[in-house]
Amino acid sequence: MQRYAIRCATLAVAVVSPVTYPLSAGERVASTPVERVQLMELQGEGSASQGVALGRESYYGADNRGETPVIHRFDANWSYLESQEFSLPGVNHIGALSLQGNFLWAGFLNAKGPRKSIVAKIRASDLSVVNTYDITSDVTWID
């Protein structure tokens, strides 16, 4: 079975950047806000069914193994490098990812049972949780 991930030219949580297209020699016109998207075949293990974050050397994919959130790290060719499962109190689902500097920011929620939403700051180099922020009282849904 082939597995694919979407690779976006510009990626940030809820932000889409305009892309320009050449019309003729030297002439460029801004398009409506869109992103260039490529379908990339994943190499080896891992998946990116929930969120994707792109760095210069590593790409990250969020997935859920049943009720266990996991982040997979890939190289810039989508070859699998490693995975890290997360067991954070009160949440069982990971959604969106964003890479800012040396840290991944991930949205977690409780998909079953009492509502809970947190954002986790995760060190990109070793996929360890640096801090979590409970934002349940501020939002009705996080992804």
Secondary structure, 3 states (H helix, E strand, C coil): CCCEEEEECCCECCECCEEEEEEECCEEEEEEECCCEEEEECECCCCCCCEEEECCCEEEEEEEECCEEEEEEEECCCEEEEEEECCCCCCCEEEEEEEECCEEEEEEECCCCCCCEEEEEEECCCCEEEEEEECCCCCCCCC
